Amino acid sequence: MFHLLGIFASTKGMGIYAFLFGKEVAVALTWPGIALFFSGFWTRLIMGAGIDLDITPEERARRMAEEKAREEASIRKVSEEMLSSGRYLEYGELDYYITEGISNYREKGSKTFEYVEFLYVENGVRYFNRLNWTPPKEMILYKENGQWYCQTTGQERERVLLPEHLEEEKDELEIDKREYLEQAIEYRRIVPYFVEIPSDIDESEIDRGG
């Protein structure tokens, strides 16, 4: 605001800019000064509102869906059946909603869920990102002798239960690693640091989130 007032004062040959640079220079700087003021004002407005102009509408919609999923997962509790039977101490749970890219995960022994991000499938192993960790950690899902297991980096594997209908649907809806990376580049998505980039993909095009 003081900058803008100084600019208008300069048009009359007064003010701090006229004092510092002289009347003629101060008047010549009027329009560049006004442009600079509104440019700075717009930048602060965008940053204050948390608007990222560098992402696509598709990615912005996906991030909004993720935020909603985080909120829903944070208030979701283990079912009464799992509690009363004690099965929550033996099994984790993974609600695997590949259609919307949203999955909720409950660790074995925990009574609450968290949002996890599905990344890709490779050689029959599904890769996820556990965003609640700092930094986020990689989690894999795989099947062995008819039983599904989840394993987070640095932890022991645990048996998990998946909704029955997903047994039939998930294979048609998953994407492989290359497609995942291509989408990340196209939609400017952040790729977790633990995802290795193949040599034939330009790593400079990958956003690691700072």
C-alpha positions in Angstrom: 0.0 0.0 0.0 2.8 2.4 0.9 4.4 1.5 -2.4 1.2 2.4 -4.3 0.9 5.7 -2.5 4.5 6.6 -3.3 3.8 5.9 -7.0 0.8 8.2 -7.1 2.7 10.9 -5.2 5.4 10.6 -7.9 3.0 11.7 -10.6 2.9 15.1 -8.9 6.6 15.3 -8.5 6.4 14.5 -4.8 7.0 11.6 -2.5 9.9 9.3 -1.6 10.6 8.3 -5.2 10.8 11.8 -6.4 13.2 12.6 -3.5 15.4 9.6 -4.3 15.4 9.6 -8.1 14.2 13.1 -9.1 10.9 14.2 -10.5 11.4 13.1 -14.1 12.6 9.6 -13.2 9.9 9.2 -10.6 7.1 10.1 -13.2 8.7 7.7 -15.7 8.5 4.9 -13.1 4.8 5.4 -12.5 3.3 2.7 -14.8 6.0 0.1 -14.2 5.5 0.7 -10.5 1.7 0.2 -10.7 2.3 -3.0 -12.7 4.8 -4.3 -10.1 2.3 -3.5 -7.3 -0.6 -5.4 -8.8 1.7 -8.3 -9.8 2.9 -8.6 -6.3 -0.7 -8.3 -5.0 -1.9 -11.1 -7.3 1.0 -13.4 -6.3 0.3 -12.9 -2.6 -3.4 -13.6 -3.2 -2.7 -16.8 -5.0 -0.2 -18.0 -2.4 -2.5 -17.1 0.5 -5.4 -19.0 -1.1 -3.2 -22.0 -1.6 -3.9 -22.0 -5.4 -1.3 -23.8 -7.5 -1.4 -22.5 -11.1 1.1 -25.1 -12.2 -1.2 -28.1 -11.9 -3.8 -29.4 -14.3 -7.6 -29.3 -13.5 -7.5 -33.1 -13.4 -4.7 -33.1 -10.8 -6.5 -30.4 -8.8 -9.7 -32.6 -8.7 -7.6 -35.6 -7.7 -6.0 -33.7 -4.8 -9.4 -32.6 -3.6 -10.6 -36.2 -3.6 -7.5 -37.2 -1.7 -8.2 -34.6 1.0 -11.7 -35.8 1.3 -10.4 -39.4 1.6 -8.0 -38.4 4.3 -10.8 -36.8 6.3 -13.1 -39.8 5.9 -10.3 -42.3 6.8 -9.3 -40.3 9.9 -12.8 -40.7 11.4 -13.5 -44.3 10.3 -13.2 -47.0 13.0 -12.8 -50.7 12.9 -16.2 -52.6 12.7 -17.9 -54.0 15.7 -17.6 -57.5 14.2 -13.8 -57.2 14.0 -13.6 -55.8 17.5 -15.9 -58.4 19.2 -14.2 -61.3 17.5 -10.7 -60.0 18.1 -9.9 -60.4 14.4 -8.6 -56.9 14.3 -5.6 -58.1 16.3 -4.9 -60.8 13.7 -5.6 -59.0 10.4 -5.1 -55.6 8.8 -7.7 -54.2 6.4 -7.3 -52.6 3.0 -10.2 -51.1 1.2 -8.8 -51.0 -2.2 -10.8 -48.4 -4.3 -8.7 -48.3 -7.5 -11.5 -46.8 -9.6 -11.1 -43.5 -7.7 -7.4 -43.9 -6.8 -8.4 -44.0 -3.1 -7.6 -46.7 -0.6 -8.1 -46.9 3.2 -5.8 -49.0 5.3 -5.9 -50.2 8.9 -2.8 -51.8 10.4 -3.2 -55.0 12.3 -4.1 -54.2 15.9 -5.1 -50.6 15.1 -8.7 -49.4 15.5 -8.5 -46.6 13.0 -7.9 -46.2 9.3 -5.6 -44.0 7.2 -5.6 -42.9 3.6 -3.0 -44.6 1.4 -2.2 -43.8 -2.2 -2.2 -46.6 -4.8 0.8 -46.1 -7.2 1.2 -49.0 -9.6 1.4 -52.8 -10.0 4.6 -54.5 -11.1 5.1 -58.3 -11.4 2.0 -59.0 -9.4 3.0 -56.7 -6.5 0.9 -53.6 -5.8 2.7 -50.5 -4.5 1.2 -47.9 -2.2 2.3 -44.7 -0.6 1.7 -44.3 3.2 1.3 -40.6 3.3 0.7 -40.3 7.1 4.4 -41.1 7.7 7.1 -38.5 7.7 8.6 -39.0 5.3 6.0 -41.1 3.5 6.8 -44.8 3.3 6.3 -47.5 0.6 3.9 -50.3 1.3 3.4 -53.3 -0.9 0.4 -55.7 -1.3 0.9 -59.2 -2.6 -0.7 -62.6 -2.4 1.0 -65.8 -1.2 -0.7 -69.2 -0.8 -4.1 -67.7 -1.1 -3.5 -65.0 1.6 -3.0 -61.3 1.0 -0.2 -59.6 2.8 0.8 -55.9 3.3 4.3 -54.9 4.2 5.6 -51.4 4.9 9.3 -50.6 4.5 11.0 -51.3 7.8 8.2 -53.4 9.2 7.1 -57.0 9.4 4.5 -58.1 6.9 1.0 -58.7 8.1 -2.1 -60.5 6.9 -4.8 -58.3 5.5 -8.4 -58.6 4.4 -9.7 -57.1 1.2 -13.4 -56.5 0.3 -14.6 -59.6 -1.7 -15.7 -57.6 -4.8 -12.3 -56.2 -5.3 -10.8 -59.7 -5.9 -12.6 -59.7 -9.2 -12.3 -56.0 -10.2 -8.9 -54.8 -9.3 -6.9 -56.6 -12.1 -8.8 -54.6 -14.8 -8.3 -51.2 -13.1 -4.7 -51.2 -12.1 -1.9 -49.4 -14.0 1.7 -50.5 -14.3 4.7 -48.5 -13.4 5.3 -46.9 -16.8 1.8 -45.8 -17.1 1.9 -44.4 -13.5 5.0 -42.3 -14.4 3.6 -41.1 -17.7 0.5 -39.9 -15.9 2.7 -38.3 -13.2 4.5 -36.3 -15.9 1.4 -35.4 -17.8 -0.7 -34.3 -14.7 2.3 -33.0 -12.8 1.9 -35.3 -9.9 4.4 -35.7 -7.1 6.3 -39.0 -7.3 7.5 -40.4 -3.9 11.2 -40.4 -3.4 11.3 -44.3 -3.1 10.0 -44.9 -6.6 12.9 -45.7 -8.9 12.8 -44.1 -12.3 13.7 -46.2 -15.3 16.8 -45.1 -17.3 14.7 -44.3 -20.4 12.6 -41.8 -18.6 14.0 -38.3 -18.1 14.1 -37.8 -14.3 14.2 -34.1 -14.7 10.5 -34.3 -15.8 9.6 -36.0 -12.5 8.3 -33.9 -9.6 9.7 -35.2 -6.3 7.9 -32.6 -4.3 10.9 -30.5 -3.4 
